[in-house]
Amino acid sequence: MPGRNRRLVAVAAALVVFLAVGVVWLIRLVTGDPGPAEFVPAATAPAATTTTPPAGALPAPEPPDATPPPAGKPTDRPDDATSTSTATATATATETATRPRSEPTTARPGTTSPRTATTSPSSSSPTSQAAPPAPRTRVIQVGGVTLNNRNPRTMCTVFTNDDAGLPVRISNLRVAGDLRIDAQDCGTDGGSEGPQCRNGMTLQPGKSCYTGASPTTDEPGRHRGFVRLDARARCTSAGAKACSGPELEDDPPTSDRPVIVTWTVTSDDRVCYNVPKPEDDNQSKFCDTADDE
């Protein structure tokens, strides 16, 4: 009988310890505070005395497992997941804010990054030198120079650039009297040389051109007049005859201060176009030079 009492006391002590641990665990679960991990020592059960039961007696039942769960072990709660997510987000934000921005900014195609945009120096920078202005060209009318000319036929004139000494641009071809400029067949016969003279053409040194005249009326008779043209040349020195006249002695032309010289050329002889009368024996358009007045 005393041995049975000892077993009952041991079982009761184990149940008391298990119940105490369960109450502590339940309180922590309700309050949400796991609290510091504590080690709760298990109650030391009094030493059990082994007693041999009487013959025929049934063995006593084994006491239930009174081993408490490990003290201080955290439990799975919804609050734990929320706390973990908040802590992770805070750590990430802190790391992003404190990380140095050493990576270069990449601009979208077609745009210029403000960090890489460069500004070209202004053309009005004081260090840049402006190009000097182009020299102003003077225009002076000169005399003493002409284009050689002759009349191979009575109504035709040939002009040759033998006297100016540089290229000459001709313009304003005209003829006096009741005549008009009309080359007709002056280029096919009569000793005419070069191309037909035209306004705006340039006559190089040593070259010639021809022109002619015809009457503006059908009135019979010999129609006469002088052929004239305007000549123009650009002088950069006083070497050519057209650039060394008395008009340029005080201020001769140079490459830095060129001069445009102009003059008028008049044919040495008058051209003549004959309109015969119906009863005249001579029905030719050419004039008899012996009859020239």
C-alpha positions in Angstrom: 0.0 0.0 0.0 2.7 2.5 0.7 4.3 1.9 -2.7 1.0 2.7 -4.5 0.7 6.0 -2.6 4.1 7.0 -3.8 3.2 6.4 -7.4 0.0 8.5 -7.0 2.0 11.3 -5.5 4.5 11.3 -8.4 1.8 11.3 -11.0 0.0 14.2 -9.2 3.3 16.2 -9.0 3.8 15.7 -12.7 0.3 16.8 -13.6 0.7 20.0 -11.4 4.0 20.9 -13.3 2.3 20.3 -16.7 -0.7 22.4 -15.8 1.5 25.3 -14.6 3.5 25.3 -17.9 0.3 25.2 -19.9 -1.2 28.2 -18.0 2.0 30.3 -18.7 1.9 29.4 -22.3 -1.8 30.2 -22.6 -1.3 33.7 -21.0 1.5 34.6 -23.4 -0.6 33.5 -26.4 -3.5 35.7 -25.4 -1.4 38.8 -24.6 0.8 38.5 -27.7 4.0 39.0 -25.7 6.3 36.0 -25.9 8.3 37.5 -23.1 11.9 36.5 -22.3 12.8 33.0 -22.7 12.8 31.4 -19.4 13.8 28.0 -18.3 11.3 26.5 -15.9 13.0 23.7 -14.1 10.9 20.6 -13.9 9.9 19.6 -10.4 12.0 16.9 -9.0 9.8 14.0 -8.3 10.6 12.0 -5.2 12.6 8.9 -5.9 10.4 6.1 -6.6 10.9 2.9 -4.6 10.7 -0.2 -6.6 8.4 -2.7 -5.0 7.6 -6.1 -6.2 3.9 -6.5 -6.4 2.3 -9.5 -4.8 1.7 -12.5 -6.9 -1.3 -12.3 -9.0 -1.6 -8.5 -8.8 -2.0 -6.5 -12.0 0.8 -4.0 -13.0 0.1 -0.4 -12.3 -0.7 1.8 -15.4 2.1 4.0 -16.9 1.7 7.7 -16.0 0.9 10.0 -18.9 3.8 11.9 -20.7 4.2 15.1 -18.7 7.1 16.5 -20.7 6.3 20.3 -21.2 7.1 22.0 -24.5 10.4 23.9 -24.7 10.1 27.1 -22.9 10.6 30.4 -24.8 9.9 28.8 -28.3 8.1 31.4 -30.5 4.8 30.5 -31.9 3.3 31.2 -35.3 1.0 34.2 -35.2 -0.4 36.6 -37.8 1.4 39.5 -36.1 4.7 37.9 -36.7 4.2 38.0 -40.6 3.2 41.7 -40.4 6.2 42.6 -38.3 8.6 40.8 -40.6 7.1 42.6 -43.8 7.3 46.0 -42.1 10.9 45.5 -41.0 11.9 44.3 -44.5 10.3 47.4 -46.2 11.9 49.7 -43.7 15.3 48.2 -44.3 14.9 48.4 -48.1 13.9 52.1 -48.0 16.8 52.9 -45.7 19.2 51.1 -48.0 17.8 52.9 -51.1 18.0 56.4 -49.4 21.6 55.9 -48.2 22.9 54.2 -51.4 25.2 56.7 -53.4 23.9 57.6 -56.9 26.9 56.6 -58.9 25.2 55.1 -61.8 24.9 57.5 -64.9 21.5 58.5 -66.0 20.6 57.0 -69.4 18.6 59.3 -71.7 15.8 58.1 -73.9 16.6 57.9 -77.6 16.1 61.2 -79.3 16.6 63.2 -76.1 19.7 64.7 -74.5 20.6 63.9 -71.0 21.0 67.0 -68.8 24.2 65.5 -67.5 25.8 65.0 -70.9 24.5 68.0 -72.8 27.1 70.4 -74.0 26.8 74.0 -75.2 28.7 75.1 -78.3 30.6 78.3 -77.9 28.6 81.3 -79.1 29.6 82.8 -82.4 29.6 86.2 -80.6 32.3 85.0 -78.1 34.9 87.7 -77.5 37.7 85.2 -78.4 36.3 84.6 -81.9 37.5 87.0 -84.5 34.9 88.1 -87.1 36.0 87.9 -90.7 37.0 91.3 -92.1 34.4 92.9 -94.4 34.8 92.4 -98.1 36.5 95.4 -99.7 34.1 97.8 -101.3 34.5 97.9 -105.1 34.7 101.3 -106.7 33.1 102.0 -110.1 34.8 104.5 -112.3 34.1 105.6 -115.9 37.3 105.9 -117.9 38.3 107.0 -121.4 41.2 106.4 -123.7 40.4 102.7 -124.2 38.2 101.0 -126.7 37.5 97.8 -128.6 39.0 97.7 -132.0 36.4 97.5 -134.7 35.9 97.4 -138.4 33.0 97.0 -140.9 33.6 94.0 -143.2 30.3 94.7 -144.9 28.5 98.0 -144.9 25.8 96.9 -142.4 28.1 94.7 -140.2 30.7 95.5 -137.5 33.3 93.3 -135.8 34.6 94.2 -132.3 37.9 92.8 -131.1 39.4 93.0 -127.6 42.9 94.0 -128.5 43.3 97.1 -126.5 41.8 96.7 -122.9 44.3 94.1 -121.7 41.8 92.1 -119.6 38.4 90.4 -120.0 35.6 92.8 -121.0 31.9 92.3 -120.4 29.7 94.0 -123.1 26.1 95.2 -122.7 23.6 97.6 -124.1 24.3 97.0 -127.8 22.6 99.7 -129.8 22.7 101.6 -133.1 21.8 105.1 -134.0 19.5 106.5 -136.7 16.5 104.6 -138.0 18.3 101.3 -137.6 18.1 98.4 -135.2 20.6 95.7 -134.1 20.2 92.8 -136.5 23.2 90.6 -137.3 21.4 89.0 -140.3 23.9 87.1 -142.3 27.0 89.0 -141.0 28.4 85.8 -139.6 28.2 83.8 -142.8 30.1 86.0 -145.1 31.9 89.3 -145.3 34.9 88.4 -143.1 33.1 88.4 -139.7 35.0 86.7 -136.9 34.0 85.0 -133.7 30.4 84.6 -132.3 27.6 87.1 -132.5 27.9 89.9 -130.0 25.2 89.6 -127.3 24.4 91.6 -124.2 26.1 90.1 -121.1 28.8 88.1 -122.9 32.4 88.4 -121.9 35.0 89.0 -124.5 38.4 87.6 -123.6 41.6 89.4 -124.7 42.3 88.8 -128.4 38.8 87.5 -129.1 36.2 89.1 -131.4 32.4 89.1 -131.9 30.2 90.6 -134.7 26.9 92.4 -135.0 24.9 94.2 -137.7 22.0 96.5 -138.3 18.9 96.7 -140.4 16.4 99.6 -141.0 13.3 100.1 -139.0 11.5 101.6 -142.0 10.8 100.6 -145.6 11.5 104.1 -146.9 14.0 103.8 -149.8 17.4 105.2 -149.3 20.7 104.6 -147.4 20.2 104.2 -143.7 23.3 104.9 -141.7 24.3 105.0 -138.0 27.0 104.2 -135.4 27.0 101.0 -133.5 27.7 101.5 -129.7 28.1 99.2 -126.7 29.0 99.6 -123.0 32.1 97.8 -121.8 32.9 96.8 -118.2 36.1 95.3 -116.6 37.4 94.6 -113.1 40.8 95.9 -112.3 43.0 94.5 -109.4 46.1 96.3 -110.5 47.3 99.1 -112.8 48.9 96.7 -115.3 46.2 96.7 -118.0 45.6 99.7 -120.2 42.0 100.0 -119.1 43.2 100.1 -115.4 45.9 102.7 -115.8 44.1 105.8 -117.1 44.4 109.3 -115.6 41.2 108.7 -113.6 43.1 106.1 -111.5 46.5 107.8 -111.0 45.8 109.1 -107.5 44.3 105.9 -106.2 45.3 102.9 -108.4 43.4 99.6 -108.1 44.8 96.8 -105.9 43.6 93.3 -105.0 42.4 94.7 -101.6 40.7 97.7 -103.3 39.6 96.6 -106.8 38.0 99.0 -109.3 35.3 98.4 -111.8 36.0 100.5 -114.9 33.4 101.3 -117.5 33.5 103.0 -120.9 31.5 103.2 -124.1 32.7 101.9 -127.4 31.6 103.5 -130.7 32.3 102.0 -134.0 34.9 103.8 -136.0 32.7 103.9 -139.1 29.0 104.1 -139.5 27.1 101.0 -140.7 24.9 101.5 -143.8 21.9 99.6 -145.1 20.4 100.4 -148.5 16.7 100.2 -149.3 16.4 100.5 -153.1 13.6 102.2 -155.0 11.6 99.9 -157.3 13.0 101.6 -160.4 16.6 101.5 -159.3 18.9 99.3 -161.3 20.9 98.5 -158.1 18.6 96.5 -155.9 21.4 95.5 -153.4 21.1 96.2 -149.7 24.8 97.1 -149.6 25.7 100.7 -149.7 28.4 102.1 -152.2 31.1 103.5 -149.9 31.9 106.1 -152.5 28.4 107.5 -152.0 28.8 107.6 -148.2 28.2 111.2 -147.1 
